[in-house]
Amino acid sequence: MKTIYIVTAGDYSDYRVNAIFSTKKNAEKYIEAFNWARRSKHSSKARIEEWSLDDFPIHKSIQVWVGKDGSIDPRFILKQINSHNSPGLGRFIKHGDRFSWYVETDDEQRAIKVASEKWSQIIALGIWGDEEKVRELV
């Protein structure tokens, strides 16, 4: 993967990209000139950020809903990409008749197996409906 060098300055709402280079050497030359021109102590200094070009990490996960009786309804096996959900308990439904479990995988059978094992643990430990204790099972 190719690395690009992005020269930035400022912070928060003042943050900006000043230039993008294919080599670190060119980015450093630019910074030297930029910082010389903005030598006031109140001016923000430029810096280099290194980024991988065309780097798009893909995280696949599957959410499996498990009933209190251990049943899994295939209509509620949801495949997700780059979800913000961490592996582990999604949530219990209000009436406590099922819960969802997120598994970081693209293999549906593995996701079902992991969710079923978590259901077994939850039942064996007697913590059905106790989200705080179930979250500790991750």
N, C-alpha and C positions, 0 to 999 in steps of 0.2 A: 504494500500500500504506500502511496506517495504522501509525503508530508509537505504541508504548505505552512508558511510563516506569516501570521497576521499581526500587523502592528496596530495596537490599540492605545487609547488614552482615555482618561476620565474615569469616573465611577458613577454607578447608579444611573440617574437620568442624564448625566453628562457623558456616559460611556459611548465610545464611537470607534469604528474601524477606520483607520487612516490609510492603510495600504496592505496589499497582499503580495507576497513574494514566493518564488519557487526555491530560493536558497536562504539559509540563515545569514550568510555573509551580506547579501543585499539588504535584508531586513535590518541588520545591525548598522549598515551605512546610513540607511534612512533615519534610524533612531538617533544616530549621532547628529545629523543635520537638524532633525526635528527638535531635539532637546536643546541644541545650541540656540536655535531661533526662539525658543520659548523658555529662556533662562530665568524668568521671573519666578520667585519662590511661590507665587500663587498659581502658577500654571502647572497643569498636570504633566507628568513625564510620560513619554511613550514607553511601551513594553511590547515584548514579543510573546504571542501565544502560538503554540504548535498544534496543528490539527491534522488529522489523517484525512486525506481526500477520499471521497466516496465511502467513508466509513459509516455504515448504517447497521448498528447492532440489532439483531432480531431476536427477541425473547418470546418464545411460544409458551403458552400455558393453557390448561384446560380446567374449567370450573365444573365440578361434579356435585349435583345435589343428591343427598342421601336422606331417605326417610327414616323416621324413628325406628321402624321395623327392619332397617337395613336395605330396603328396596332402592333401586336406582332407576329413575325414569329416563330413558334415552332421549326424550324431548328436552331434558334439562342438562345435557352435557354440552357445555358451551366452549368453543375454541376461541382463543384470544391471541392477539399479537401485540407485543409491547404494552401490555396492561400495566397499570400502576399498582396492581394487587400483588402483594408478596405471597410466596407459597405459604399455605396454611389455611386456617379457618377464614372463610368469607364472612358468613353470619348465620345466625339461627333465624328462622322465620318466626314472626310474632307469636304464633300459637305453639311453637316448639315442636311442630310435627316433622321438620326436616332442617338440615343445615347444608351449607355449601363449603367445599374444600377446593382450594386452588393448588394445582400441581404443575410445576414447571417442566413441561414435556410437550411433545407433539404426538405422543403415542396414547391413543384413547384408552386402550386396554390397561396400560400402566396407570393412567390417571384413575380409572375405576378401581384398580387393585389398591392403590394408595388410599383413596377415599374410603374404601371398604375396611381396610385395616384400621384407619382412624376411627371409624364408626365402632369397630370391635373394642378398641381401647376406651373410647368414651363410655360405652355400655359397661364394660368390665370395671372401670373406675367409678361408675355411678355419678358421672359429672354431666349428664345430658342437660342441656339448657344453660349451663354455667360457662358463659363465653370466656370469662377470665381464666378459668382453669383449662378449658379446651385450647386456648391460644398457647398455653405453655407446652403443648404436645408437639409443636413444630420441630 
